[in-house]
Amino acid sequence: MQQVNWDAPATLQERDDGGSDLHYHFRTVRDGTLAELVRAVGAMPTAERARMVIDVAGGNTINLGQILDLAAREDLP
């Protein structure tokens, strides 16, 4: 199991589906730790969370599939 820095600063972004297939606009929903944002997305209704990604400090972007995988981890604080 890969080590996760649950305390890493992160930003929850929502994709605007009004863009083209190649270009999306995103709006910031909230900032917090990776753990806080993973829990927040996991608690959202399916239709709402389908447009979410998490940007983690250091340049990593986590897509919905990866967010849900993290939400299922036993070590999520």
C-alpha positions in Angstrom: 0.0 0.0 0.0 1.4 3.4 -1.0 2.0 6.0 1.8 -0.4 8.9 1.5 0.2 12.3 3.1 -3.4 12.9 4.3 -2.3 16.3 5.7 -1.1 17.7 2.4 -2.7 21.0 1.4 -5.3 20.5 -1.4 -8.0 22.3 -3.3 -11.3 20.8 -4.4 -12.2 21.9 -8.0 -15.5 21.4 -9.8 -15.4 21.0 -13.6 -17.8 23.2 -15.6 -19.4 20.8 -18.1 -20.1 23.8 -20.4 -16.7 23.6 -21.9 -15.7 21.6 -25.0 -14.5 18.0 -24.9 -10.9 19.3 -24.9 -11.1 22.3 -22.6 -12.8 22.5 -19.3 -13.2 25.4 -16.9 -12.8 24.7 -13.2 -14.0 26.6 -10.1 -12.6 26.3 -6.6 -15.1 24.8 -4.2 -12.9 24.7 -1.1 -9.4 24.3 0.3 -8.4 21.9 3.0 -6.2 18.8 3.7 -6.3 15.9 1.3 -8.1 13.8 3.9 -10.8 16.5 4.4 -11.5 16.8 0.7 -11.5 13.1 0.1 -14.1 12.6 2.8 -16.2 15.6 1.4 -16.3 14.1 -2.1 -17.0 10.6 -0.8 -20.1 12.1 1.0 -21.5 13.9 -2.0 -24.3 12.5 -4.2 -23.0 10.6 -7.2 -24.1 13.2 -9.8 -22.5 16.0 -7.9 -19.2 14.3 -7.3 -18.8 13.3 -10.9 -17.5 16.8 -11.7 -14.9 16.9 -8.9 -11.1 16.7 -8.9 -8.6 17.5 -6.1 -5.5 19.4 -6.8 -2.8 18.5 -4.2 0.1 20.8 -3.4 3.1 19.8 -5.5 1.2 19.6 -8.8 -0.8 16.4 -8.5 -4.4 16.2 -9.7 -6.5 13.4 -8.4 -9.5 12.3 -10.5 -12.8 10.9 -9.2 -11.7 7.3 -9.5 -8.6 8.0 -7.5 -10.6 10.0 -4.9 -13.0 7.1 -4.4 -10.1 4.7 -4.1 -8.6 6.9 -1.4 -12.0 7.2 0.4 -12.1 3.4 0.7 -8.7 3.1 2.3 -8.6 2.0 5.9 -5.9 4.5 6.8 -8.1 7.5 5.9 -8.2 9.6 9.1 
